[in-house]
Amino acid sequence: MLFLAFTLTFLILWALVYATLPAVRHLGQLLSRLIARSGRANHFVSTTRERYKKYLPVLAILIAGGLLTAWAGDGFIDLAERVHAKNGALEQTDARIHDWAVGERTAGATLLFTAMTYIGGPLGVGIEMTIVGIILAFRHRWRWLIYLAVTYGGGWLIEFELKRYFARARPAVAEMLLRANGYSFPSGHAMGSAVAYGALAYLAFRAVRNWPARAAAIALLYTLVAAVALSRVYLGVHWVSDVLAGVTAGTVWVTTTTVAYETMRRLR
């Protein structure tokens, strides 16, 4: 059942990503037609485009990145404030979902989520990043390699500082299927996978030329993020608010580094 659920998640994400580019192109064509109806607007846009056409993609990237960062950052700040204030409603929600996950454990689900937590753990992601780094080095993609190292290394440092600042206790050890040490908020597995797989999704977007294959790669990577995050709740080592905070914090960081890299690349 879980395999079916994750397969369905992948297919939905693939369809959404696959439809995004044609939708954006269609919107651009629609706006162009509306502008063309007005001679004055058409003249202004044409003049502006000729003067600043090299900077328009940079502006679009900055706006899109700013909106995504603001959305994810707002989600993280909201969770962080509730955790810091020991919000009763949040703690009750965490406890209810934790109890439900413990009561729904099966042998098959335990095997799947244990595999996911190892794949998205520090060792698993470290091996994956090393393999990708070696491939990039052999192909002399030094800028991509630096981007990957800065994104993943910076994400790890931010996660360490956030855990130390909030110092939130984990769920009871007796209910953990795997032993976990350290503080709970935000989830390191969730944040690390969001950062690592988000960076790989960007590289896949740049490297894969075929749009259906590119969309499939991005959808697969974000399905892995969801699977790793859920595994931490199922295994009883994190509260659900921990993994949500990890994913949102990771999204903020990987968006920041990606927008910075794309901006510098296009300006150069």
matplotlib code that plots the C-alpha trace (Angstrom):
import matplotlib.pyplot as plt

x = [0.0, 2.8, 4.7, 1.5, 1.1, 4.7, 4.3, 1.1, 3.0, 5.7, 3.2, 1.4, 4.6, 5.8, 2.6, 2.8, 6.4, 5.8, 2.9, 4.7, 6.8, 4.0, 1.8, 4.4, 4.9, 1.1, 0.9, 3.7, 2.0, -1.2, 0.4, 2.2, -1.1, -2.7, 0.2, 0.2, -3.3, -2.1, 0.3, 1.7, 2.2, 3.8, 6.2, 7.1, 7.7, 9.8, 11.9, 12.5, 13.2, 15.9, 17.5, 17.4, 16.8, 20.0, 18.7, 15.1, 15.9, 17.8, 14.9, 12.5, 14.7, 15.1, 11.3, 10.5, 13.2, 12.1, 8.5, 9.5, 11.9, 9.3, 6.7, 9.0, 10.6, 7.2, 6.2, 9.4, 9.2, 5.6, 6.6, 9.7, 7.7, 5.1, 7.9, 9.7, 6.5, 5.6, 2.3, -0.3, -2.2, 1.1, 2.2, -1.2, -1.0, 2.5, 1.5, -1.7, 0.2, 3.0, 0.6, -1.2, 2.1, 3.2, -0.2, -0.1, 3.3, 3.6, 6.6, 6.5, 6.1, 9.0, 11.3, 10.4, 10.7, 14.0, 15.4, 14.3, 15.8, 19.1, 19.0, 18.2, 20.5, 23.9, 25.8, 23.5, 23.3, 27.0, 27.7, 25.3, 26.8, 30.3, 29.3, 27.7, 30.8, 33.2, 31.1, 31.0, 34.8, 35.4, 33.2, 35.0, 31.8, 33.7, 31.1, 28.3, 30.6, 31.2, 27.5, 26.7, 29.4, 28.4, 24.7, 25.1, 27.8, 26.0, 22.8, 24.5, 25.9, 22.6, 20.9, 23.4, 22.9, 19.1, 19.1, 21.4, 19.3, 15.9, 17.2, 13.9, 13.6, 12.8, 9.9, 10.2, 13.1, 10.9, 8.8, 11.7, 12.3, 15.8, 18.0, 18.5, 20.6, 20.7, 18.0, 14.8, 14.0, 14.4, 14.7, 18.2, 17.2, 14.3, 16.4, 19.4, 17.4, 15.5, 18.8, 20.6, 17.8, 16.7, 20.3, 20.3, 16.9, 18.4, 21.4, 19.0, 17.1, 20.3, 21.8, 18.9, 17.8, 14.7, 11.8, 9.8, 13.0, 13.9, 10.5, 10.7, 14.1, 12.8, 9.6, 11.6, 14.0, 11.1, 9.3, 12.4, 12.3, 8.7, 9.6, 12.6, 10.6, 7.7, 10.1, 11.3, 7.8, 7.0, 10.1, 9.3, 12.4, 10.8, 7.6, 5.8, 6.5, 10.2, 10.1, 7.9, 10.4, 13.3, 11.7, 10.8, 14.2, 16.0, 13.8, 14.8, 18.5, 18.6, 16.4, 18.8, 21.9, 20.3, 19.0, 22.5, 24.2, 21.9, 22.1, 25.9, 26.0, 23.6, 25.3, 28.7]
y = [0.0, 2.4, 1.6, 2.5, 5.7, 6.8, 5.8, 7.9, 10.8, 10.5, 10.4, 13.4, 15.4, 14.3, 15.5, 18.8, 19.5, 18.2, 20.6, 23.6, 24.7, 24.6, 26.5, 29.2, 29.4, 29.7, 32.4, 34.3, 34.0, 35.2, 38.3, 39.0, 39.0, 41.3, 43.7, 43.6, 45.0, 48.3, 50.2, 52.3, 49.3, 47.4, 50.3, 50.5, 46.8, 46.6, 49.5, 48.2, 44.7, 46.0, 48.1, 45.5, 42.2, 40.7, 41.4, 40.3, 36.6, 37.7, 39.7, 36.8, 34.5, 36.9, 37.5, 33.7, 32.9, 35.6, 34.5, 30.8, 31.8, 34.1, 31.3, 28.6, 31.0, 32.1, 28.5, 27.8, 30.9, 30.0, 26.5, 27.8, 30.4, 27.8, 25.3, 28.0, 29.1, 25.4, 25.9, 23.5, 23.0, 22.1, 19.7, 18.0, 17.6, 16.2, 13.7, 12.6, 12.0, 10.3, 7.9, 7.2, 6.3, 4.0, 2.2, 1.7, 0.0, -3.1, -5.2, -4.0, -0.3, -0.6, -2.1, 0.6, 3.6, 2.2, 2.0, 5.6, 6.9, 5.4, 6.7, 10.2, 10.1, 11.8, 8.7, 7.9, 11.5, 11.9, 8.9, 10.2, 13.6, 12.2, 10.1, 13.1, 15.2, 12.7, 12.6, 16.4, 16.5, 14.0, 16.1, 19.3, 20.8, 22.8, 25.5, 22.9, 21.1, 24.2, 25.0, 21.5, 21.7, 25.2, 24.2, 20.9, 22.1, 25.3, 23.4, 21.1, 24.0, 25.8, 22.6, 22.2, 25.7, 25.5, 22.3, 23.8, 26.9, 25.3, 22.2, 20.4, 16.9, 13.9, 11.6, 8.8, 6.4, 3.4, 4.1, 4.6, 1.8, 3.2, 4.9, 8.6, 11.1, 14.8, 17.4, 17.1, 20.4, 20.7, 17.2, 16.8, 14.0, 16.1, 19.3, 17.4, 15.6, 18.8, 20.6, 17.7, 16.5, 20.1, 20.9, 17.7, 18.7, 22.0, 20.2, 17.7, 20.6, 22.0, 18.7, 16.7, 18.0, 15.9, 17.6, 14.4, 12.9, 16.1, 16.3, 12.7, 13.2, 16.3, 14.4, 11.4, 13.5, 15.3, 12.1, 10.9, 14.1, 13.3, 9.6, 10.5, 13.1, 10.7, 7.9, 10.0, 10.3, 6.6, 5.4, 7.6, 9.7, 13.0, 14.9, 15.9, 19.6, 18.7, 17.3, 20.1, 22.6, 20.6, 20.6, 24.3, 25.4, 23.3, 24.8, 28.3, 27.5, 25.6, 28.3, 31.0, 29.3, 28.4, 31.9, 33.3, 30.9, 31.5, 35.2, 35.2, 32.8, 35.0, 38.3, 36.8]
z = [0.0, 0.9, -2.4, -4.2, -2.3, -3.1, -6.7, -6.9, -5.2, -7.8, -10.7, -9.4, -9.0, -12.4, -14.0, -12.2, -13.1, -16.7, -17.1, -15.6, -18.5, -21.1, -18.7, -18.2, -21.9, -22.5, -19.9, -21.5, -24.9, -23.4, -21.9, -25.1, -27.0, -24.5, -24.7, -28.5, -28.5, -27.0, -29.2, -26.4, -24.1, -26.9, -27.6, -23.9, -23.6, -26.8, -25.8, -22.3, -23.5, -25.9, -23.2, -20.4, -22.1, -20.6, -17.1, -17.5, -16.8, -13.7, -12.5, -13.0, -11.1, -8.2, -8.0, -8.2, -5.7, -3.3, -3.3, -2.7, 0.1, 1.7, 1.6, 3.1, 5.5, 6.9, 7.4, 9.3, 11.5, 12.4, 13.5, 15.3, 17.3, 18.3, 19.4, 21.3, 23.1, 23.8, 22.1, 23.4, 20.2, 18.3, 21.0, 21.0, 17.2, 17.4, 20.1, 18.2, 15.0, 16.9, 18.6, 15.4, 13.6, 16.4, 16.3, 12.5, 12.3, 10.2, 9.1, 5.5, 6.4, 8.9, 6.2, 3.8, 6.2, 7.7, 4.2, 3.5, 6.7, 5.8, 2.3, 3.5, 6.5, 6.9, 5.7, 2.8, 1.6, 2.1, -0.1, -2.8, -2.8, -3.0, -6.0, -7.8, -6.9, -8.4, -11.6, -11.8, -11.3, -14.1, -16.4, -15.3, -14.0, -11.3, -10.8, -10.3, -7.8, -5.8, -5.8, -4.5, -1.8, -0.6, -0.6, 1.2, 3.6, 4.5, 5.1, 7.5, 9.5, 9.6, 10.8, 13.6, 14.8, 14.7, 16.7, 19.3, 19.6, 20.0, 22.0, 21.7, 23.2, 21.0, 21.6, 24.2, 23.5, 24.3, 21.2, 18.8, 16.3, 15.7, 18.3, 17.7, 19.6, 19.8, 19.7, 17.7, 16.1, 13.1, 11.7, 10.3, 7.9, 6.6, 6.2, 4.8, 2.2, 1.2, 0.7, -1.0, -3.2, -4.0, -5.2, -7.3, -8.7, -9.9, -11.5, -13.1, -14.5, -16.0, -17.2, -18.6, -22.0, -22.5, -20.7, -19.7, -18.3, -16.5, -14.9, -13.9, -12.2, -10.3, -9.2, -8.0, -5.9, -4.2, -3.6, -1.8, 0.3, 1.4, 2.1, 4.2, 6.2, 6.9, 7.9, 10.8, 12.2, 11.6, 13.3, 16.3, 16.4, 15.5, 15.9, 12.8, 13.4, 13.4, 9.9, 8.5, 9.9, 8.4, 4.9, 5.1, 6.4, 3.8, 1.1, 2.2, 2.1, -1.2, -2.8, -1.6, -2.9, -6.2, -6.9, -5.9, -8.2, -11.1, -10.7, -10.7, -13.7, -15.8, -14.8, -15.7]

ax = plt.figure().add_subplot(projection="3d")
ax.plot(x, y, z, "-o")
ax.set_aspect("equal")
plt.show()
